[in-house]
């Protein structure tokens, strides 16, 4: 799936408030992966921003896994 299509899909299917940590963690992991792919496909400052977003979402997923 193209990265922008997957971002749209993730946005439309975000876990509901009160979702469990494992569900939220999986969602953030997917979001991180999409941003990592966007970073690979991008150049310059845009690539750096996407790498930062990917790292942020990966940390959030890990944090949820540790509180699970």
Beta strands, then each sheet from edge to edge (+ up, - down):
end
